[in-house]
Amino acid sequence: MVAEGMHNQQPVEQSESITATQQFLFPFLLKDGKIEAFIKRLQQGDFTFFSVEDKEQQDQYYGRMKVSHANLETYFMPNIEPILFPDSIHDREGLRRFSKNMDREYSFVSPHLTTTFVIASIDIIICPFHIGLMNIRVHFPEDLATNDILHFGDLFRMLTINEEEAFNVKVGLNEDSLYSVKDLIYHELLQEFTEYIDNRSADSTTYFGSLPFFIDERMYVISFLPLNEEIEITAKDLYRIGELNGYDANGEAYVGASNPDYIQRYYEEKVYDRWGDTTYYVTSDTHFSCVTKKKGGLGKQLSQQMYGEHFYGLLLFFYYKLVLLKLSHDYSKVEVEKDMRKVELLMIMITTFTSKYYLPEVNSTSAGKEIFRDVKRIFRIEKLYEDVKHSLAILYQNQDKWDGKRLNYLIQILTIYTVISGIFGMNLVIEELGTGLTFSILKTYSIFEWLVLAVTLSGILISLALGFFFIKRFFDEKKSRKRRMF
């Protein structure tokens, strides 16, 4: 058990040699049919397609740090690499990342913290199933206290209006031009791209482009927090870090729990302490962080991993969570008996995700397996996946039932046509059809012969129409599948 203490109420200074960093993942939906146009617009806006083959990009987007592309390639399993690191900008089945170097200083103003911070770079990640992600990389001043960083992360990630107004959080290039975090994203970072973001499901309580299935209207935070060597890291400290507990409304260091047993259970569930007393990884529903007292080369390596290997591992499971939530949401919205095409498309999407993207292991290192096993568990990936598989089984059962009913109806209709046109039409009308019908012949027809002729001709027309319909539907569905998924 990690020692308890109350020193966490005081600001914990960062290590002098390595500065703290945070990244903010912002998910959104992309409009149908607009993805490739969005990519072209990104390239026109100075975004560069990220490729692990391009070694010049290793130190372009991370401030003073460098991320080894060779380490990225060797860290992940071979079947994961094509998903995380697609070779081409045209590879729609991968997570295509576009990065832009910014290195721009902003001001952050709240009642209990006024500071500067630097947005080093931003990523736009285009994912299958119409999911987009923005990643914002933030660097802090070296003298900023850990409580300040937690406070910053807790407030900066908020995108709902009410909570932002409660703390009067403002950001901007300087104190004379301050606005909300949401406005920073849409007026500064994504200003030219909002036409490609799908906001049809958004309402007055959600931010523009909100994912209707993503309950927590906030960004996900990834932090690297270096601490001084003499600091004792307690379970309560790690709880506060995991939950981004900075300051309360009175400006006091905030702890969101008072029960020591609860904090200990939180520690056991969400803290990875393989290198306890010096380095911890904390994973929660809102925050993934590395807390370390290591300095020098090892400290630098840990910092780089939060931009490299650990970022991509977290990104993959965060994407898994978004897709599974999206599929569950789509299933709940579809009218099963009416929207047969949507049902069939949903089945294809679930099957494609299961076979192509959802893989049991992402890397081969023992520490990596253990860290991301915790991430997978805390994100409830297995539970979401089981729910989706259950939905798929129900869809298959229902489709078999409905296909059987439709086939029976079709057989009954065709049987009627076959009996009438086969038994009577061959004897009564077929000769006239072969030699050509004239008005004088038609005038001699009885009502029964008119009925047989109508059934015969309508049967021919229906057969042609069904053939055209099925061929058209096949190509439309094939095109729709690619458009809806990629």
C-alpha positions in Angstrom: 0.0 0.0 0.0 1.3 3.4 -0.9 1.9 5.7 2.1 -0.8 8.3 2.8 -0.1 11.9 3.6 -1.5 15.4 3.5 1.4 17.1 1.8 -0.6 16.8 -1.5 -2.5 19.9 -0.3 0.6 22.0 -1.2 1.7 22.7 -4.7 4.2 20.0 -5.9 6.9 21.6 -8.0 8.0 20.0 -11.3 11.5 18.7 -12.0 13.8 21.4 -13.2 15.2 19.3 -16.2 11.9 18.1 -17.7 8.7 20.1 -18.1 5.1 19.0 -17.8 3.0 18.5 -20.9 -0.6 17.7 -21.7 -2.5 16.6 -24.7 -6.2 17.0 -25.3 -8.2 14.6 -27.5 -11.3 16.2 -29.0 -13.6 13.8 -30.9 -16.1 14.8 -33.6 -18.1 13.4 -36.4 -17.3 14.0 -40.1 -20.0 14.7 -42.7 -20.9 11.9 -45.1 -19.1 12.3 -48.5 -16.9 15.2 -47.2 -13.9 13.3 -45.9 -11.7 13.5 -48.9 -12.5 17.1 -49.4 -11.7 17.7 -45.8 -8.2 16.1 -46.3 -7.5 18.4 -49.2 -8.5 21.3 -47.2 -6.2 20.2 -44.4 -3.3 20.1 -46.8 -4.1 23.6 -48.0 -4.1 24.7 -44.4 -0.4 23.6 -43.8 -1.3 20.3 -42.3 1.2 17.5 -43.2 0.3 13.8 -43.5 2.2 11.9 -40.8 4.3 9.0 -42.0 6.7 6.9 -39.9 8.8 6.6 -43.0 9.5 10.3 -42.9 12.3 10.7 -40.3 12.3 14.4 -40.6 9.0 14.5 -38.7 10.5 13.0 -35.6 11.2 16.4 -34.0 8.8 18.7 -35.9 5.7 18.6 -33.6 6.9 18.0 -30.1 8.6 21.2 -29.0 12.1 20.4 -27.8 11.4 16.7 -27.8 12.0 14.0 -30.4 9.9 10.9 -31.0 11.7 8.0 -32.5 9.7 6.5 -35.5 11.8 3.4 -35.3 10.6 2.8 -31.7 7.0 3.4 -32.9 7.3 0.7 -35.6 8.9 -1.9 -33.3 6.6 -1.2 -30.3 3.3 -2.3 -31.9 2.3 -5.7 -33.3 2.7 -6.0 -37.1 -1.1 -6.3 -37.6 -1.6 -3.0 -35.7 0.9 -0.9 -37.7 -1.2 -0.6 -40.9 -4.1 0.8 -38.8 -2.0 3.3 -36.7 0.5 4.2 -39.4 -1.1 4.0 -42.9 1.5 4.2 -45.7 -0.5 6.5 -47.9 -2.8 9.5 -47.6 -5.3 7.5 -49.7 -5.4 4.5 -47.2 -8.9 5.0 -45.9 -8.8 2.0 -43.6 -6.1 3.5 -41.4 -6.1 6.3 -38.9 -4.7 9.1 -41.1 -2.9 11.7 -39.0 -2.3 15.3 -40.3 -0.1 17.5 -38.1 0.6 21.2 -38.0 3.4 22.8 -36.1 2.2 25.9 -34.2 4.6 26.8 -31.3 2.2 29.6 -30.3 1.9 31.1 -26.8 -1.6 31.7 -25.2 -2.9 33.1 -22.0 -5.0 31.2 -19.6 -7.1 33.1 -17.1 -9.3 31.7 -14.3 -10.2 33.0 -10.8 -7.4 30.8 -9.3 -4.8 30.6 -12.0 -3.4 33.0 -14.6 -0.6 31.6 -16.7 0.8 31.3 -20.2 0.9 28.0 -22.1 2.2 27.0 -25.5 0.3 25.0 -28.1 3.2 23.2 -29.7 1.2 21.6 -32.5 -2.2 20.1 -33.3 -3.2 16.9 -35.1 -6.3 16.1 -37.0 -6.8 12.3 -37.2 -9.2 11.0 -39.8 -10.6 7.6 -38.7 -12.9 5.0 -40.4 -16.6 5.1 -39.5 -16.7 8.9 -39.9 -14.9 9.6 -36.6 -12.4 12.5 -36.4 -10.1 13.4 -33.6 -8.2 16.6 -32.8 -5.1 16.4 -30.6 -3.8 19.6 -29.0 -0.3 19.4 -27.5 0.3 21.9 -24.7 3.6 22.8 -23.0 3.7 24.6 -19.6 6.2 27.1 -18.0 8.8 25.3 -16.0 7.8 26.8 -12.7 4.2 25.9 -12.8 3.0 23.8 -9.8 1.4 20.4 -10.3 -1.8 21.6 -8.7 -1.9 24.4 -11.3 -1.4 21.9 -14.1 -4.3 19.7 -12.8 -6.4 22.8 -12.5 -5.6 23.8 -16.0 -6.3 20.3 -17.4 -9.6 20.1 -15.6 -10.9 23.4 -16.9 -9.3 23.4 -20.4 -11.0 20.1 -21.3 -14.5 21.5 -20.5 -16.6 22.3 -23.6 -20.0 22.7 -22.1 -21.1 26.3 -21.5 -22.4 26.1 -18.0 -19.3 24.6 -16.4 -17.0 27.0 -18.2 -19.1 30.0 -17.1 -19.0 28.8 -13.5 -15.2 29.2 -13.4 -15.0 32.0 -15.9 -12.2 30.3 -17.8 -10.8 32.3 -20.7 -8.0 31.7 -23.1 -6.4 33.7 -25.9 -3.3 35.0 -27.5 -3.1 37.8 -24.9 -5.2 39.1 -22.0 -6.9 41.6 -24.3 -8.4 38.9 -26.6 -9.8 36.1 -24.4 -12.6 33.7 -25.2 -13.8 30.3 -24.1 -12.0 27.0 -24.9 -14.8 26.0 -27.3 -14.3 29.3 -29.2 -10.6 28.8 -29.2 -11.1 25.5 -31.0 -13.7 26.7 -33.5 -12.5 30.3 -34.0 -8.8 29.6 -33.9 -7.8 26.0 -34.4 -10.7 24.6 -36.5 -12.0 27.8 -38.0 -11.6 26.8 -41.6 -12.9 23.3 -41.2 -16.3 23.5 -39.5 -18.1 22.9 -42.8 -16.8 19.3 -42.8 -17.9 18.5 -39.3 -21.3 16.9 -38.8 -23.4 18.8 -36.2 -26.8 17.4 -37.1 -27.0 15.5 -33.8 -25.9 18.5 -31.7 -28.3 20.4 -29.6 -28.2 23.4 -27.3 -26.6 21.3 -24.5 -23.7 20.0 -26.6 -20.8 21.5 -28.4 -20.7 21.9 -32.1 -19.9 18.6 -33.8 -20.6 16.6 -30.7 -20.8 12.9 -30.8 -24.4 12.1 -29.7 -23.2 8.9 -28.1 -20.3 10.5 -26.2 -21.8 11.4 -22.9 -19.0 13.3 -21.3 -18.9 16.6 -23.3 -15.2 17.2 -22.5 -11.8 16.4 -24.0 -9.7 13.5 -22.9 -6.4 14.5 -21.3 -3.0 12.8 -21.6 -0.4 14.2 -19.1 3.3 13.8 -18.4 3.9 15.1 -14.8 7.6 15.2 -13.6 8.0 15.7 -9.8 11.0 16.5 -7.6 12.9 13.5 -6.2 12.2 14.4 -2.6 8.4 14.4 -3.0 6.6 11.3 -1.6 3.9 10.3 -4.0 0.8 9.1 -2.1 -2.3 7.2 -3.1 -4.2 10.5 -2.5 -1.9 12.3 -4.8 -2.4 9.7 -7.5 -6.2 9.9 -7.0 -6.1 13.7 -7.5 -4.0 13.3 -10.6 -6.3 10.6 -12.1 -9.4 12.7 -11.5 -7.7 16.1 -12.4 -8.5 17.5 -9.0 -6.9 20.9 -9.0 -8.6 23.7 -7.0 -12.1 24.1 -5.7 -14.2 27.2 -6.0 -12.4 28.7 -3.0 -8.9 28.2 -4.5 -8.0 25.4 -2.2 -6.4 22.1 -3.3 -9.3 19.9 -4.1 -9.6 16.2 -3.2 -12.7 14.6 -4.7 -12.9 11.8 -2.1 -12.4 11.6 1.7 -12.7 7.9 2.3 -9.2 6.3 2.6 -10.6 2.9 1.6 -12.2 4.3 -1.5 -8.9 6.0 -2.5 -7.0 2.8 -1.9 -9.5 0.9 -4.1 -9.1 3.5 -6.7 -5.3 3.1 -6.5 -5.5 -0.6 -6.9 -7.9 -0.4 -9.9 -6.4 2.5 -11.9 -2.7 2.9 -10.9 0.1 0.9 -12.6 3.0 0.8 -10.1 5.5 -1.5 -11.6 8.2 1.1 -10.9 6.6 2.3 -7.6 8.1 5.1 -5.6 9.5 6.7 -8.7 7.1 6.3 -11.7 3.4 5.6 -11.9 0.8 5.4 -14.7 -2.7 6.5 -13.8 -5.7 5.7 -16.1 -9.2 7.0 -15.6 -12.2 7.7 -17.8 -11.0 11.2 -18.3 -7.2 11.2 -17.9 -4.2 9.1 -18.7 -1.0 10.3 -17.0 2.6 9.4 -16.3 3.9 10.6 -12.9 7.6 10.3 -12.4 10.5 11.5 -10.3 13.0 10.2 -12.9 15.4 12.7 -14.4 18.1 12.7 -17.1 17.9 10.2 -20.0 15.2 8.0 -18.4 13.0 10.9 -17.6 13.3 12.2 -21.1 12.5 8.8 -22.5 9.3 8.6 -20.4 8.3 12.1 -21.6 8.8 11.1 -25.2 6.8 7.9 -24.8 3.8 10.0 -23.9 4.0 11.6 -27.4 5.0 8.3 -29.0 4.3 4.7 -28.0 1.9 5.5 -25.2 0.0 8.1 -27.1 -0.7 5.8 -30.0 -1.7 2.9 -27.6 -4.1 5.2 -25.8 -5.3 6.6 -29.1 -6.2 3.1 -30.4 -8.2 2.1 -27.4 -9.9 5.6 -27.3 -10.9 5.0 -30.9 -12.2 1.5 -30.1 -14.4 3.0 -27.4 -15.8 5.7 -29.8 -16.5 3.2 -32.5 -18.2 0.7 -30.2 -20.3 3.5 -28.7 -21.2 4.7 -32.2 -22.3 1.2 -33.3 -24.4 0.8 -30.1 -26.0 4.2 -30.7 -26.7 3.4 -34.3 -28.3 0.1 -33.3 -30.6 1.9 -30.8 -31.7 4.4 -33.4 -32.5 2.1 -36.3 -36.1 1.0 -36.8 -35.4 -2.6 -37.4 -38.6 -3.5 -39.3 -38.5 -0.5 -41.5 -34.8 0.3 -42.2 -33.6 -2.9 -43.7 -30.8 -1.3 -45.6 -29.6 0.5 -42.5 -29.8 -2.8 -40.6 -27.7 -4.6 -43.2 -25.2 -1.8 -43.3 -24.9 -1.8 -39.5 -24.3 -5.6 -39.7 -21.5 -5.0 -42.2 -20.0 -2.2 -40.0 -20.0 -4.3 -36.9 -18.5 -7.3 -38.8 -15.8 -5.1 -40.4 -14.8 -3.5 -37.1 -14.6 -7.0 -35.5 -12.5 -8.6 -38.2 -10.3 -5.7 -39.2 -9.8 -3.3 -36.2 -10.6 -5.0 -33.0 -7.4 -6.9 -32.1 -6.6 -8.5 -28.7 -3.0 -7.4 -28.4 -1.5 -4.1 -29.5 2.2 -4.5 -28.6 4.6 -7.2 -27.5 6.4 -5.6 -24.5 5.4 -6.8 -21.1 5.0 -3.3 -19.6 3.0 -2.2 -22.6 0.7 -5.2 -22.4 0.1 -4.5 -18.7 -0.5 -0.7 -19.1 -2.9 -1.0 -21.9 -4.6 -4.0 -20.4 -5.6 -1.5 -17.7 -6.6 1.1 -20.3 -8.8 -1.5 -22.0 -10.4 -2.5 -18.8 -11.1 1.1 -17.6 -12.5 2.1 -20.9 -14.8 -1.0 -20.6 -13.9 -2.1 -24.1 -14.7 -5.7 -23.5 -18.2 -4.9 -22.2 -18.9 -2.5 -25.1 -17.6 -5.2 -27.5 -19.8 -7.9 -26.0 -22.9 -5.6 -26.3 -22.1 -4.9 -29.9 -21.6 -8.7 -30.6 -25.0 -9.3 -28.9 -26.6 -6.7 -31.1 -25.0 -8.3 -34.2 -26.4 -11.8 -33.2 -29.9 -10.3 -32.8 -29.6 -8.6 -36.1 -28.6 -11.8 -37.8 -31.5 -13.7 -36.2 -34.0 -11.0 -37.2 -32.6 -10.7 -40.7 -32.9 -14.5 -41.2 -36.5 -14.3 -40.1 -37.4 -11.3 -42.2 -35.5 -12.7 -45.3 -37.6 -15.9 -44.9 -40.8 -13.9 -44.7 -39.9 -11.8 -47.7 -38.9 -14.9 -49.7 -42.2 -16.6 -48.9 -44.1 -13.5 -50.0 -42.1 -13.4 -53.2 -42.6 -17.1 -53.9 -46.3 -16.8 -53.3 -46.6 -13.9 -55.7 -44.5 -15.6 -58.4 -46.4 -18.9 -57.9 -49.6 -17.1 -58.7 -48.1 -15.5 -61.8 -46.6 -18.8 -62.9 -49.8 -20.8 -62.5 -52.0 -18.3 -64.3 -49.5 -17.5 -67.1 -48.2 -21.0 -67.4 -51.5 -23.0 -67.4 -53.7 -20.5 -69.2 -51.4 -18.1 -70.9 -49.5 -20.7 -72.9 -52.8 -21.9 -74.4 -54.8 -18.7 -74.7 -52.4 -15.9 -75.3 -49.0 -17.2 -76.3 -49.8 -17.6 -80.0 -51.0 -14.0 -80.3 -47.9 -12.8 -78.5 -45.8 -14.6 -81.0 -47.6 -13.3 -84.1 -48.3 -9.9 -82.8 -51.4 -8.5 -81.2 -53.7 -6.4 -83.2 -56.7 -4.3 -82.1 -59.1 -6.6 -84.0 -57.8 -9.6 -82.1 -58.0 -7.8 -78.7 -61.6 -6.9 -79.4 -62.5 -10.6 -79.6 -61.0 -11.3 -76.1 -63.2 -12.3 -73.3 -62.7 -10.9 -69.8 -60.9 -14.1 -68.8 -58.5 -13.7 -71.7 -57.9 -10.1 -70.8 -57.0 -11.1 -67.3 -54.5 -13.7 -68.5 -52.9 -11.3 -70.9 -52.6 -8.7 -68.1 -51.0 -11.2 -65.8 -48.6 -12.4 -68.4 -47.4 -8.9 -69.4 -47.2 -7.7 -65.9 -45.2 -10.8 -64.9 -42.7 -9.9 -67.6 -42.5 -6.3 -66.5 -42.2 -7.3 -62.8 -39.3 -9.7 -63.6 -37.5 -7.0 -65.5 -38.1 -4.5 -62.8 -36.9 -6.9 -60.0 -33.8 -7.6 -62.0 -33.0 -3.9 -62.4 -33.8 -3.2 -58.8 -31.5 -5.9 -57.4 -28.6 -4.9 -59.6 -29.0 -1.3 -58.7 -29.3 -2.1 -55.0 -26.2 -4.2 -55.1 -24.0 -1.4 -56.6 -25.7 1.3 -54.4 -25.0 -0.7 -51.2 -21.5 -1.4 -52.2 -20.9 2.3 -52.7 -22.8 3.2 -49.5 -20.7 0.8 -47.4 -17.5 2.4 -48.3 -18.9 5.9 -47.9 -20.4 5.2 -44.5 -17.3 3.5 -43.1 -14.4 5.2 -44.8 
